[in-house]
Amino acid sequence: MNITVICIGKLKESYWRDAVKEYSKRLGGYCSLDIVELKESRLAANPSPADELAVKVKEGEEILSHIRPSSWVVTLEIQGKKLSSEKLAEKIEDWSLEGRSDLVFVIGGSLGLSPDVSKRADFKLSFSDMTFPHQMMRVILLEQIYRSFKIIRHEPYHK
């Protein structure tokens, strides 16, 4: 299975980079993982709603340019579906059995996702009603994907 994580912004702090590196290494035995970091768009000091939308649209266009038409796209959105770790594992396994071997997870920037990226989603996933920094969300997502593979293969870890 090929998994791509498309995210806005670079990881500045070493502890986030170290965590991503660790989970990327762990996932190597289960899938091919690619992390695509896209540049965060500049926002004015006192942005108007139109300025914020323009940033989301620009970031959205960049995100969409990295998604192949055949990819199965999972966006991380507060309004998405909440799943337990076991249910996420079931989804990943089901997608694999359906021949969806090219999964793309999308983490938006600080303003969220553009409407066009949200429309492109095949599945909208929410980890919580709370908002998390997108750097932290990247680590949480990778950990949950790793946990999913451990659950799918009935290997110890997830309890």
Backbone as a ProteinNet text record, in pm:
[ID]
protein_1_A
[PRIMARY]
MNITVICIGKLKESYWRDAVKEYSKRLGGYCSLDIVELKESRLAANPSPADELAVKVKEGEEILSHIRPSSWVVTLEIQGKKLSSEKLAEKIEDWSLEGRSDLVFVIGGSLGLSPDVSKRADFKLSFSDMTFPHQMMRVILLEQIYRSFKIIRHEPYHK
[TERTIARY]
84.1	0	88.6	49.3	119.4	38.4	103	37.6	115.7	43.5	101.7	31.7	109	54.5	93.4	-7.5	15.9	-17.9	76.4	54	110.8	49.2	92.4	190.8	303.1	401.4	506.3	622.4	733.6	734	794.3	809.8	934.9	915.4	1027.3	1100	1025.9	1086	1139.6	1255.1	1320.3	1237.6	1163.5	1087	975.1	914.9	814.5	883	996	1069.3	1113.2	1160	1203.4	1086.6	971.1	853.9	809.2	806.6	768.9	869.1	995	1098.6	1079.9	1049.7	1029.9	910.6	796.4	678.6	696.3	767.1	796.1	879.2	976.6	1059.9	974.9	889.9	803.9	709.2	658.2	563.5	631.2	761.3	834.5	808.4	778.3	748.8	606.7	523.8	382.2	336.6	403.8	358.1	472.6	449.1	538.8	481.8	560.8	513.3	586.8	509.7	566.4	500	580.9	527.3	561.3	457.4	473.8	443.2	546.9	531.1	517.9	409	386	402.5	442.5	469	340.3	350.6	239	230.3	111.4	92.4	97.4	147.3	155.5	17.6	-4.2	-130.3	-100.4	-176.9	-159.1	-176.5	-123	-128.4	-271.8	-357.7	-499.2	-583.8	-588.8	-654	-806.6	-860	-1005.8	-1049.5	-1179	-1226.6	-1189.2	-1188.7	-1149.7	-1002.2	-917	-774.1	-755.2	-828.9	-817.4	-863.8	-973	-1021.5	-920.6	-859.5	-759.5	-641.4	-599.6	-490.7	-533.7	-653.3	-702	-713.4	-759.9	-773.2	-635.7	-539.8	-404	-341.7	-351.4	-297.8	-372.7	-502.6	-583.2	-541.9	-513.7	-468	-336.9	-248.5	-120.2	-141.5	-229.3	-260.3	-315.4	-414	-478.6	-381.2	-280.9	-183.7	-96.4	-96.6	-17.6	-100.9	-227.2	-315.7	-348	-319.3	-352	-501.7	-558.8	-703.2	-742.3	-652.2	-684.8	-666.1	-612.3	-586.4	-715.5	-714.2	-824.3	-785.5	-862.9	-824.6	-901.5	-825.8	-881.4	-835.9	-931.1	-897.2	-920.5	-838.2	-857.5	-933.3	-1055.2	-1144.2	-1220.8	-1238.8	-1314.7	-1454.6	-1514.8	-1650.9	-1654.6	-1538.9	-1534.2	-1590.2	-1579.3	-1630.6	-1527	-1573.5	-1486.3	-1487	-1368.1	-1353.5	-1262.7	-1286.5	-1191	-1070	-964.2	-846.1	-881.2	-963	-1002	-1084.6	-1172.1	-1254.5	-1169.3	-1069.5	-979.6	-903.2	-858.8	-790.1	-881.7	-1008.8	-1105.7	-1118.5	-1126.6	-1138	-1016.9	-898.1	-775.8	-771.7	-809.7	-812.5	-917.3	-1035.8	-1141.4	-1096.3	-1036.5	-989.8	-887.1	-800.1	-699.6	-765.3	-862.9	-932.2	-1015	-1057.4	-1130.6	-1036.2	-906.2	-809.5	-762.2	-791.3	-747.9	-611.3	-510.6	-376.2	-297.6	-358.3	-292	-374.8	-343.3	-415.9	-341.7	-416.8	-359.6	-434.3	-361	-416	-375.3	-470.2	-443.2	-465.4	-361.2	-368.3	-353.2	-453.8	-450.2	-360.8	-351.9	-273.7	-352.1	-303.8	-364.7	-507.1	-543.4	-679.2	-772.3	-718.7	-800	-787.2	-883	-879.9	-970.7	-934.5	-1020.9	-1143.7	-1252.3	-1371.5	-1342.8	-1254.3	-1223.9	-1151.9	-1063.2	-994.5	-1095	-1180.1	-1282.5	-1374.5	-1408.7	-1494.6	-1425	-1291.9	-1215.4	-1205.4	-1232.7	-1217.1	-1311.5	-1257.4	-1339	-1387.9	-1314.8	-1352.9	-1299.4	-1384.9	-1346	-1334.7	-1216	-1184.3	-1162.8	-1219.9	-1198	-1138	-1035.5	-977.2	-1041.4	-1109.6	-1167	-1244.6	-1329.4	-1392.3	-1293.8	-1184.6	-1082.6	-995.2	-931.3	-836.6	-695.8	-613.4	-475.3	-382.4	-262	-164	-135.7	-120	-103	26.3	127.4	249.4	219.9	143.1	106.6	16.9	-72.2	-165.5	-91.8	18.2	96.5	147.4	197.6	247.7	133.2	22.7	-92.4	-142.1	-151	-196	-102.6	27.1	122	114	99.5	86.5	-38.5	-149.3	-274.5	-269	-199.8	-181.7	-97.3	10.9	94.2	11.8	-64	-149	-247.5	-301.8	-396.7	-333.6	-212.3	-145.1	-117.9	-82.1	-61.1	-191.6	-302.1	-433.1	-469.5	-453.4	-487.5	-412.4	-285.7	-202.9	-207.1	-293.6	-308.1	-176.1	-98.8	29.3	10.9	88.3	74.1	118.5	49.5	83.8	-36.4	-151.7	-262.6	-339.8	-306.5	-385.9	-317.2
-117.4	0	123.7	222.5	350.5	452.7	515.9	619.7	748.6	853.7	986.3	1075.4	1153.3	1254	1388.9	1463.8	1598.8	1695.8	1783.3	1877.1	2014	2112.8	2250.6	2284.5	2338.2	2383.3	2279.3	2329.7	2243.8	2227.8	2119.2	2097.3	2172.5	2272.8	2356.9	2299.1	2242.7	2192.4	2051.6	2025.1	1894.8	1780.9	1806.4	1697.5	1649.3	1738.1	1694.2	1615.2	1666.6	1595.8	1457.3	1448.2	1318.7	1220.6	1268.7	1181.2	1133.2	1223.5	1185.3	1085	1108.7	1016.6	877.1	871.7	743.1	667.3	735.2	665.6	633	714.9	684.5	556.7	543.9	423.4	301.4	313.5	201.8	160.4	258.1	228.3	161.9	172.2	114.3	-33.8	-106.3	-249.2	-279.4	-177.7	-198	-132.3	-24.8	48.8	133.8	188.3	289	424.2	503.4	630.5	746.2	845.9	969	1085.3	1176.6	1296.1	1415.4	1485.7	1601.9	1726.5	1804.8	1929.6	2043.8	2117	2229.5	2360.2	2460.5	2590.3	2652.9	2705	2776.4	2915	2955.3	3085.9	3195.7	3309.2	3426.1	3484.6	3532.8	3595.2	3732.1	3831	3966.7	3969	4073	4084.3	4086.3	4161.3	4167.4	4123.8	3993.6	3947.2	3961.2	3992.5	3993.1	3850.3	3821.8	3689.8	3658.6	3760.1	3739	3701.4	3764.3	3729.4	3584.5	3545.5	3407.9	3307.7	3338.3	3249.1	3239	3351	3350.7	3260.4	3263.2	3175.7	3029.8	2998	2860.2	2811.8	2898.5	2861.2	2836	2923.8	2906.5	2776.7	2753.6	2629.2	2508.9	2522.6	2414.4	2377.6	2476.8	2450.3	2372.9	2410.3	2340.2	2195.4	2177.2	2041.7	1957.3	2009.7	1934.2	1900.3	1983.7	1956.1	1834.4	1790.8	1674.5	1547.2	1552.7	1436.3	1381.9	1253.6	1189.1	1159.3	1158.6	1129.2	994.6	897.5	763.3	747.5	847.2	838.2	840.3	768.4	770.7	873.6	980.1	1094.8	1099.6	1110.3	1122.4	1257.6	1347	1476.7	1474	1546.3	1561	1690.4	1676.3	1790.5	1774.2	1883.3	1878.4	1822.5	1855.6	1809.2	1669.1	1602.5	1468.5	1364.7	1238.5	1127	1087.9	1070.8	1026.6	874	816.8	671.8	632.5	515.6	459.1	410.2	377.2	322.7	193.2	111.4	-15.5	9.2	108	139.5	200.6	281.5	333.8	218.7	124	6.2	-68.6	-85.3	-151.6	-75.5	56.8	138.6	118.4	127.5	111	-27.5	-128.8	-265.1	-276.4	-220.7	-224.1	-153.5	-36.2	37.2	-45.3	-112.3	-196.9	-312.3	-377.8	-490.1	-445.1	-319.6	-263.2	-219.7	-241	-204.6	-60.3	5.2	144.6	142.2	117.3	100.1	230.3	339.1	469.2	564.8	566.6	651.4	782.9	891.7	1024.1	1086.2	1116.3	1186.6	1332.8	1423.1	1566.5	1638.5	1710.9	1795.4	1939.6	2019.3	2158.2	2243.8	2368.8	2464.2	2517.7	2627.2	2683.1	2732.6	2760.5	2806.8	2693.2	2574	2460.6	2437.1	2364.5	2324.9	2412.3	2426.1	2498.7	2413.6	2477.4	2400.7	2299.2	2332	2240.2	2114.8	2128.5	2010.9	1924.5	1988.4	1913.9	1838.7	1902	1835.4	1715.1	1721.4	1613.7	1491.2	1508.7	1399.2	1283.6	1163.2	1042.2	1004.3	1050.6	1026.8	1142.9	1195.9	1305.8	1250.1	1261.8	1202.2	1312.2	1292.6	1384.3	1306.6	1363	1301.9	1355.4	1470.5	1531.2	1656.2	1702	1832.9	1944.5	1910.1	2009.1	2038.4	2152.6	2190.6	2161.3	2099.5	2069.7	2145.1	2177.3	2235	2134.1	2183.3	2087.8	2008.7	2061.1	1983.9	1862.2	1883.6	1774.6	1673.8	1725	1637.1	1540.6	1586.4	1497.6	1377.6	1402.3	1294.1	1202.1	1260.9	1180.2	1093.3	1150.9	1074.6	957.2	981.9	873.1	763.7	804.5	705.2	621.7	682.7	609.2	519.3	561.8	474.1	353.5	377.5	268.1	173.4	229.5	149.8	67.2	127	55.8	-68.6	-53.9	-170.7	-277.7	-237.6	-335.6	-409.4	-335.9	-397.4	-492.2	-447.6	-528.8	-661.9	-657.4	-778.4	-853.5	-810.7	-874.9	-881	-774.6	-765.9	-684.9	-715	-638.2	-494.4	-403.4	-261	-177.7	-207.9	-114	-107.1	-186.8	-184.3	-104.6
0	0	0	-79	-83.4	-4.5	91.1	169.2	153.6	118.7	109	210.8	281.2	372.1	312.7	273	220.9	332.4	363.9	473.7	440	498	481	592.4	554.7	652	684.5	721.5	760.5	912.4	956.7	1100	1144.8	1228	1270.6	1391.3	1483.5	1606.9	1586.8	1646.1	1627.9	1687.8	1794.6	1855.9	1763.7	1684.4	1586.5	1474.5	1426.9	1319.8	1366.7	1490.4	1544.7	1553.3	1597.4	1608.1	1470.8	1372.8	1236.1	1180.1	1205.7	1158.5	1218.7	1348.3	1415.5	1357	1341.3	1287.1	1139.2	1066.9	926.3	917.4	1006.8	1010.6	1045	1145.8	1185.8	1072.7	1000.2	891.8	772.3	763.4	650.8	629.5	734.5	723.2	677.9	667.4	636.5	506.4	468.4	350.6	296.5	181.8	126.7	168.7	239.8	293.5	228.3	188.2	133.5	205.7	256.8	321.4	233.5	191.3	104.2	186.2	211.6	284.9	185.3	195.6	105.6	181.8	110.4	171.3	224.4	345.3	405.8	342.2	302.3	240.4	345.3	304.9	394.1	415.8	536.2	571.2	630.5	592.3	643.4	795.2	859.8	1005.2	1058	994.8	1033.6	914.6	888.9	767	771.4	657.3	642.1	610.3	619.9	578.6	433.2	347.2	207.2	197.1	279	281.4	325.3	428.2	477.6	373.1	305.3	200.5	87.6	50.9	-56.7	-21.4	104.5	149.2	140.3	188.4	182.4	38	-50.8	-192.1	-252.8	-224.1	-278.1	-227	-96.1	-40.3	-97.1	-115	-171.4	-312.4	-393.9	-530.8	-529.9	-438.1	-427.2	-380.3	-283.8	-236.9	-351.6	-420.8	-528.7	-641.1	-663	-769.1	-736.8	-611.8	-570.8	-555.3	-593.7	-581.1	-719.3	-737.8	-865.5	-871	-990.5	-1002.4	-942.7	-945.5	-897	-746	-679.7	-535.5	-454.8	-344	-247.9	-142.2	-131.2	-50.4	81.1	189	323.2	378.1	400.4	457.6	607.7	680.1	823.7	846.1	896.7	914.4	1044.6	1116.1	1241.8	1218	1104.2	1074.8	1013.6	1005.1	949.3	1045.5	1004.9	1084.8	1189.8	1310.8	1419.4	1423.7	1434.7	1439.1	1555	1609.9	1704.4	1624.3	1693.9	1626.6	1552.1	1615.4	1551.5	1426	1429.2	1311.2	1198.9	1234.1	1132	1067.3	1148.1	1093.3	997	1035.3	946	814.4	821.7	699.6	610.4	667.5	588.4	525.4	601.5	547.6	436.5	459	356.6	229.2	242.7	124.4	47.7	122	58.2	-17.2	45.5	-18.2	-138.8	-139.6	-253.4	-366.3	-346.7	-449.4	-441.5	-333.1	-315.1	-247.1	-326.8	-270.9	-265.2	-310.4	-310.9	-223.7	-93.1	1.3	20	17.8	42.3	159.5	266	380.7	369.2	391.8	376.2	508.4	550.8	669.9	622	646	603.9	691.4	655.1	732.1	850.7	906.8	1027.6	1005.4	880.2	850.4	808.3	794	749.8	601.1	546.4	405.6	321.1	195.1	102.1	70.9	30.8	-7.1	-118.6	-212.1	-321.7	-273.9	-177.8	-122.7	-46.9	30.8	103.8	7.8	-103.2	-203.1	-265.9	-279	-342.1	-252.1	-124.2	-28.1	-58.7	-49.6	-56.3	83.1	183.3	322	404.5	492.5	580.7	721.8	777.8	907.2	1010.9	1128.4	1239.7	1355.6	1414.9	1533	1660.4	1650.6	1769.6	1729.9	1819	1801.3	1833.6	1897.2	1931.8	1810.8	1814.7	1711.1	1762.4	1678.3	1712.8	1618.4	1663.7	1571.5	1459.9	1336.7	1227.3	1240.7	1311.1	1333	1421.5	1526.6	1616.1	1544.2	1461.1	1390.1	1299.1	1241.3	1155	1234.6	1354.6	1438.8	1480.9	1522.8	1564.4	1448.9	1330.2	1213.1	1185.2	1182.9	1154.6	1261.1	1386.9	1492.8	1472.4	1434.1	1414.5	1290.8	1187.8	1070.4	1110.8	1185.2	1233.9	1322.7	1415	1502.8	1419.7	1314.1	1227.4	1165.9	1116.2	1056.7	1161.1	1282.5	1388.3	1420	1423.2	1448.7	1334.8	1211.6	1094.1	1096.5	1137	1137.1	1270.5	1361.3	1491.2	1565.7	1556.2	1625.4	1753.4	1855.6	1980.3	1961.8	2026.7	2032.4	2072.2	2015.4	2020.5	2151.3	2251.6	2374.3	2481.4
[MASK]
+++++++++++++++++++++++++++++++++++++++++++++++++++++++++++++++++++++++++++++++++++++++++++++++++++++++++++++++++++++++++++++++++++++++++++++++++++++++++++++++

